[in-house]
Amino acid sequence: MRRCFRAVACAAACGLAACDGPPDRTPRLDEANVARGLRLVSYKGCVACHTFPDVAWPRGALGPSLDRFGAQGLIAGRLPNQAGVLMQFVRNAPAMVPGTAMPAIPMSDQEARDVTAYLLQLKSR
Ligand code: HEC
């Protein structure tokens, strides 16, 4: 019931034009770990192509800066920035955006979940 109320409140708050499709309830981000996600963006090499507010070096510039990614509405300008979509994008971008320069990066479900949780909390701080 609470969940239902929140969905209705969200729909009302964003209005029809601003919403990027139905809310995605697939991933269980409550099992995700933001600190682990931060370690993974270095370990998996994301920092070679992107900048992150918590990583001083390297600050890759091949891909867009992710400094405020959590405040963004779309992924790669075309997919709704929702946890379920993002979880798939971070490990297999070419499957989601054919022709993209972002490579597929092998990771487990849990790793993708942690990276997703980390990315979604990147807002202006
Ligand atoms: C070889 C370089 C490269 C690596 C490594 C890389 N990316 Fe990317 N990434 C890109 C490029 C290029 C884009 C732009 C894609 C597009 O618009 O088609 C992108 C786009 C993104 C976006 C969407 C950004 C936006 O503003 O819409 C996210 C999120 C992202 N990458 C996360 C990651 C994560 C997390 C990793 C590590 C697991 C990673 N990337 C590794 C090159 C890379």
Residues whose N, C-alpha, C, O or C-beta is under 5 A from the ligand:
A	BS01	HEC	K44 G45 C46 C49 L62 G63 P64 S65 L74 I75 A76 G77 V90 V97 T100 A101 M102 P103 I105 V115
